[in-house]
Amino acid sequence: MQRNLLAVIAAIALISLAGLGAWHLHSSQKAYAGAPENITIGVPMMADSSALIFIADDKHFFSDNGLNVTLKVYDAGLYAVNDMLNGKNDLAVATEFVIVGKSLQHEKIRTIGSIAKYQIHYLIGRRDRGIEDVSNLKGKKIGYARGTSGEFYLTRFLELHGISISDVVLVDVGPSRYADAIGDGTVDAILAWDPYTDEIRERLMPDLVIWPAQSGQLGYWNLVCRDDWAKEHPELINRVLRSIDQADLYATYHPDDAKAIVQERRHYSDKYIAATWSNTQFSLSLDQSLILAMEDEGRWMIANNFTSEKMIPDYRSYIYAEGLQEIKPYAVNIIE
């Protein structure tokens, strides 16, 4: 009897939650009444970084909120941020590692919200170059994209396995050349992320050994803007975040359709989309864990002499929380 009662209560709760979510999605889709404004967003090509952006664009959430959005696709978030700082984009999607690097260069940038948490970095080695175990990496040439989060994950992975940077030969390789670099022997191993890993696997499997490189540490994709832009466009930021929130809800209630939208936009394989969705937490948030990750990476940069700075900044000053606090206050969990 008690079990039946509990089952009924649980069912009612689930129905209520589903109804609340559906109501929230419906209520948040009311069209914006003002004149549309132009905005340019630089996005990395990876599905985990930009899925919610593509969904918001495809489902007209941006236009419903009075935004005429132009999307510019980049090989990495670092390049999107560089263009943003040069005035070529209003917003950019990038990892927290990029924000940390720019903060130590005294660039005035802010994240207005994290839009995904991921684990998609892999260290890939060629067996025919004598790489079977992590210890075999000593003395090998390892490719990576300098200045990206891959640099942090590579060196952290090596450190955790007792290998220092001086034990290997690091080779700066642009993401678009990952497959060529390891395929033609320019490097013996490479730190790569999806979807570039797909091409490497297709060309060289089964002669590869592959390790997850993030060692269980989540990375964060963030929507980033210049500090002055945030101060001058608070209402525009609110409308961008509202659009992303709608995309987040749509992906939650229509996961198959959401996957199809992203897959069609970038012509990804079924295998890649399946892997991305399982390795990524799509959500719009600002969490204390983001601050902790940035502090960890900042200390790492200082310890490894990637900067002349001696102290990490207060990374709360690199977060613009006002917009998300207004649009989705329960998603802001930053300790003041």
Secondary structure by P-SEA (a helix, b strand, c coil): caaaaaaaaaaaaaaaaaaaaaaaaaaacccccccbbbbbbbbcccccccaaaaaaaaaccccccccbbbbbbcccaaaaaaaaaaccccbbbbcaaaaaaaaaaccbbbbcccccccccbbbbbbcccccccccccccbbbbbbcccaaaaaaaaaaaaaccccccbbbbbbcccaaaaaaaaccccccccccaaaaaaaaccccccccccccccbbbbbbbcccaaaaaacaaaaaaaaaaaaaaaaaaaacaaaaaaaaaaaccccaaaaaaaaaaccccccccaaaaaaaaaaaaaaaaaccccccccccccccccaaaaaacccccccccc
